[in-house]
Amino acid sequence: MDRELDFWSFVELANRRLSSEYGFRHQLATEVLLTLNRASDLVTYDLEAAVHRPRGRSWSAFRLLFVVWLAGPLEPKSAARLTGMSRAAVSNLMKTLVADGLLDRIPDERDGRSVQLSLTEAGHEEMVSVFREHNEREFGWTDALTETEQRILVMLLGKLITSRAEFDTRSRS
């Protein structure tokens, strides 16, 4: 079986083999999640490679800065929940972004053991600048869909995310 497969022919092969050789019944579920993961990986890699890496930032750093920019000031645990990252990942990124002068760690007035994350002026300026380019790239990806299709996709993905409560799923939050 030394033929050249692309993503779609692999999905077709996987569905056929999973059903006929192994007796698995939920090929459409496999196809949906393979496709969802592939789309997510492609978009994330493209945004990171085209927008964030040239500026010396990772996708994770952008996500943390984005959340603090728009929802901050935040405790690190809230930032972790909103970014989908672990608290340890936020803590490690936080150190780098504070050292780079983009984030401030401000002691929490209510709880002296906790801190609030907020953007510095340099962090705010960077986010306004980088998001302009990031948002144009997002538009390039989504422009293949009509506005109605985009809203339907958001609705369907929201349904997929919220329905996971029906079974024992794992997440960082």
N, C-alpha and C positions, 0 to 999 in steps of 0.2 A: 504494500500500500504506500508507494513512494510517489504519489501524485501531488501536484501543487494545489493546496487548499487556500481559499481566502476565508474571511470570517463567515460569510453567509453559507458557503458550501460546507464549512466545518459544522455550523449549527445544524444544517440539514443532516449531515453524517451522524452527528451526536444524537439527534432525535431518533433517527432510524435505528442506530445500534442500541441505544438505551431501551427502546421499545422491543425490538426483535430479539436481541441477544440477552438482555437482562430483565426484561419484563416490567420495566418502570412505566407507570401510567401517566405521569404528569409532564409530558414533553413540552406542552405550551408554557407551563410554569418555568421550565428550564430555559426555553427560548426567550421569554420575557425578561428573565433576570440576566441571562447572558447578554442580551441586547442592552438592557439598562446599564449594566456594569461597563460594557464596551463604550457606550455613549458617554458615560460619566468619566471614564479614563481618558478618552480622546479629548473631551472639552477641557478637563483639568490640565492635562499635559500641554495642550495648545496654549491655554491662558498663562500657565506658568512659564513655558518656554518663550512665548512671544512678548509677554508683558512684564512678568515679575522677575524672572532670572536676569534679564538684561539690566534691571535696576538693583541687582544684588539681593533680592528677596526670594523667599520660598513661597509656595502656595499656602503653607501653614501660617507663615508670618503675615501674609496678606489677609487670611481669614481672621486672625486675631485682631489685627489693626482695623479691619473693616467693622467688626462687631463693636470694638471699643469706640471707634469713630462715630457710629450711628446710635449705639445704645448706652455708651458710657456716661459717667464713670461706673465701673462694674467691679465686683469682687472677682477674683480669679475663678472661683467655682462657677459663677454665673457665665463668665466668658467661656469656660470649658463646655458648659451645657449648650450654649448658643452656637459655638463653633463645631460641636461634635467631636472635640478633642478630649483627651484625658487631662486630668488636673496636672499630672506630671509634665505632659507636653506643653501645656500653657505655662507652667512654671519655668521650664527651660527656655521657651521662646521669650517669655517676659524678660528674663535676664539679659538676653541678647538685645532686645528692642529697647530696654532701658539704657543699656550701654551705648546703643546707637543714637540715643537722644530722641527717640520717637515716642516712647511711653514713659509716663511717670507712675511711680508707686506712692500713693498717698495713704498714710495711716488712716484707718477707718475711725471716725469720731465716736461711734457707738461701741466699737470693739477694738481695743488697742492691739489685739493679736492679729487682726485682719488688715488687709490693705484694699484700696480701691485703685483700679487701673484707669488712667485717662491719657489721652493723647497730649503730647507737648505741642507747641505751636509748629515745630518742624514736622511732627507726625501728622498734624492736621493738613499742612501744606502738601506733604507727600501724598496723603490719601486723596485729596481733591485732584491732584495732578495725575496720579496713577489710575484713579477710577475713571477718569475721562477716557483714557486709552482702553482700559479694561471693559468699560461699558460699550464702546464701539465694537470691540472684539465679540462681546456677548451678542450684540445685534447681528454681527456677521453670521454667527451660528444659528440664531433663531429666525433670521430673515427667510429661511427656507419654508417656514410655516406661516400661515395666515395668522392674524391676531386671534381669531376664533380657535384655530388649532392650538395655538400657544396656551390659551386659557383652558382648553380641554385637557391638554397635557399636564398643566399645573394641577388641575382638578383631579385627574387620574393618579398622578404621583402623590398628591395629598391623601387620596383615598388609600393608596397602597401603604403609605407611612402610618396613617392613623389606624388602619385595620390590624396592624401587627399586635395590638393589645389583646387580640382574640386567642393568641397562643404565646407560649413562653419564649419571647424573643430576647436577644441580648443586644444591649447598646451601652454606650458610654455614659448616657444620662441617667 
